[in-house]
Structure formats: C-alpha cells, structure tokens
Amino acid sequence: MSDGNSHFLMAIGRIDGGHAIEVADEQLREVLNAVNRTGKKGTVTVTLEVQPNGESGFAASAKITAKAPALDFGQSFFFMGRDGDLTREAPNYVQDSLLKHEDVDNGR
C-alpha cells in the first residue's frame, strides 16, 4: 500500500522544472474539449524515460503526446469558373442544359 508519496509524480513533477506536468495538463484539457465536442475518444500519453546516470543515479526525461479526436465534416460541391476560380455557381453550359431539359419536360 502506498503511503501517499508517488515516485512517479515526484519524478515527472521535477522534470524541466515542472514544465512536463504543465504541458500534459494543457494537452489533457485540449483532448477533453475535443472529446466533449465530438463524442469520440482521445488519448494523452505520458512517457517517462529513465536511464542510468553514474553508479547509483538515474536520469529521467518525459515525452507527452496527445491525440484529440477530429470533427467529421460534410461535403459541399463546387465548380470551376471560366477564370479558373472555385465557385458554387454552375457554369452557363450546365445551366443552359438544365434549362433545355426543363423546357422539354414542360412541353415547350
């Protein structure tokens, strides 16, 4: 049973003057907001790397990664205008063709 002292929290809290904890906290907030918006899952991963440092010492470093869920977007349809710009308006030849079909359907 733990006495309330966490070696992990102590180590990660002291890496780079506590900056790793601040970054993890910020990443967690962003992921939580995205999860709330999308209803999808996200992750925040804290990696604590420990390596020997001399005969009885250790060096620790942290890596924080986050994956926030993305929103799904619908589709929109566009045309290329005569000048090559994107437009929502159908080119005249398509409109003219549609009008001719309407005229035939209406008995004109």
Order of alpha helices (4+ residues) and beta strands (2+ residues): alpha-alpha-beta-beta-beta-beta-alpha
